[in-house]
Amino acid sequence: MAAANPTLRRRQLAARLRELRKESGLSIDEVAQKLLCSPAKISRIETAQRAASLRDVRDLAAIYAGGDATETQALMTMAQEAKQPGWWQQYDDPDVRGFIGLEEAATSITVYETCLVPGLFQTEDYARAVIKGVLPRIRPDVLQERVETRLKRQELLFRESPPRYWTVLDESVLHRHIGGPGVMRAQLARIVELAELPHVVVQVVPFSVGAHMGLDNAFTFLQLSDPAVPDTVFVEGLMGLIYLEKPTEIEIYREALESLRAAGLDPARSAARIAEISRSYAE
């Protein structure tokens, strides 16, 4: 049996604790008073922004479950599994850890890109050129680590039960010269190759579309198998990754995805367009 994904378990635990508190009729402030802690701590545990310790979970279970051994054991098991290290836990940036953890747990990944090929599609040479371009002073060892991380992430596309992966690319992604003509030819060939996988869909939004809902920024939409865990949108900007989970926020990006899919070329025409642009990268 595959090991539980710790990022998913942490979110499942948060969702269950929030549900149990509401069923008990207690407010966050009332729970905080019982545990002699701040309301902010309870709120952060319930939104998975803070890892719940085993003691926290035991104490919360005593309040919510009223001594129900089955419920308490289920909560403690989730808490223990949430503490198991995933391969991505080696990275210092908590946003990166959170993103990769959810990406690993997702059953459906939808990516819209305005400038760059999505990380799960990048060749090693393209990834290296992108990272060096964004971080010109990066140390060689850190550069290599980041490239290896990007390649490691791609393994999920080839596992036994891969997620459904749908990417919509603005045509500018295909025309942006990254790493030279040879790198670009190989990169576009890689996109066409991956588009042939049964669980992968690639669409291109051509320049002829003009203004559309995706002009502002790129984003990633992750859906997980557990209905108790909310869908998550990641938007990357100058301040790092921004997590969006509120239903109103998710609905905006869901609408944007539907609009972008409608604006994009169908998969066959998209593959033909990518191949056509690839031929423009002469030696």
Order of alpha helices (4+ residues) and beta strands (2+ residues): alpha-alpha-alpha-alpha-alpha-alpha-beta-alpha-alpha-beta-alpha-alpha-beta-beta-beta-beta-alpha-alpha
